[in-house]
Amino acid sequence: MIKGINHTMIELSDTGNEYYERAILIIRPVYASAQRAVLEQEARRMLKNMDAPAILHRRKPYLRPMLIGIGCLVTGLLTGFFLH
């Protein structure tokens, strides 16, 4: 545990997560007196359950606008067909 001027922090160099090499967590003052082992165990559990950064889950950006465009085109064609 690393003690700062106003904050208690935990630094984990082995996160157990393939995406994150190191984590520094700032402990709320209310829980600063909790046992170090309990705080580190909870921090490791939380980091292990974290998923990949959102940028790695990014979907193809053209798919949604393309579907919206096709929907508008079909709607326009059907409207023109029935009004003609």
C-alpha positions in Angstrom: 0.0 0.0 0.0 1.3 3.4 -0.9 0.2 6.3 1.3 -0.1 9.7 -0.4 -0.5 13.0 1.3 -4.3 12.8 1.5 -5.1 9.4 -0.1 -4.4 5.8 0.5 -3.6 3.9 -2.7 -3.0 0.3 -3.8 -0.6 -0.4 -6.6 -1.0 -3.8 -8.3 1.7 -4.8 -10.7 0.2 -8.2 -11.4 -3.4 -7.5 -12.3 -4.4 -11.0 -13.6 -5.8 -9.3 -16.6 -4.3 -9.7 -20.1 -5.1 -6.1 -21.1 -3.8 -4.2 -18.0 -0.2 -4.5 -16.8 -0.4 -2.3 -13.7 -3.2 -0.5 -11.8 -3.2 2.2 -9.1 -6.4 2.4 -7.1 -7.2 5.2 -4.7 -9.0 4.0 -1.6 -11.9 6.1 -0.2 -11.0 7.6 3.1 -13.8 5.7 4.9 -12.2 2.4 4.0 -8.5 3.4 4.4 -8.4 1.6 7.7 -9.5 -1.7 6.2 -7.0 -4.6 6.1 -4.5 -4.3 3.3 -5.0 -8.0 2.2 -8.8 -7.6 1.9 -8.4 -4.4 -0.2 -5.8 -6.0 -2.5 -7.9 -9.2 -2.9 -11.0 -7.1 -3.9 -8.9 -5.0 -6.3 -7.4 -8.1 -8.0 -10.9 -9.6 -8.3 -12.3 -6.4 -9.9 -9.4 -6.1 -12.3 -9.6 -9.8 -13.3 -13.2 -9.4 -14.3 -12.6 -6.2 -16.4 -13.1 -6.7 -20.1 -11.1 -5.4 -23.0 -11.1 -1.7 -23.6 -14.1 -0.5 -25.6 -12.0 0.4 -28.6 -11.1 -3.3 -29.1 -14.8 -4.1 -29.2 -15.6 -1.5 -31.8 -18.1 -2.6 -34.4 -17.8 -1.7 -38.1 -18.8 1.9 -38.2 -20.4 1.8 -41.7 -23.0 -1.0 -40.9 -25.6 1.0 -39.0 -25.7 4.1 -41.4 -25.8 1.7 -44.4 -28.8 -0.1 -42.9 -30.6 3.2 -42.1 -29.9 4.4 -45.7 -31.3 1.2 -47.2 -34.4 1.5 -44.9 -35.0 5.1 -46.1 -34.5 4.1 -49.7 -37.0 1.2 -49.5 -39.5 3.5 -47.6 -39.2 6.1 -50.3 -39.6 3.7 -53.1 -42.7 2.1 -51.6 -44.2 5.5 -50.9 -43.6 6.6 -54.5 -45.0 3.4 -55.8 -48.2 3.6 -53.9 -48.7 7.4 -54.5 -48.1 7.1 -58.2 
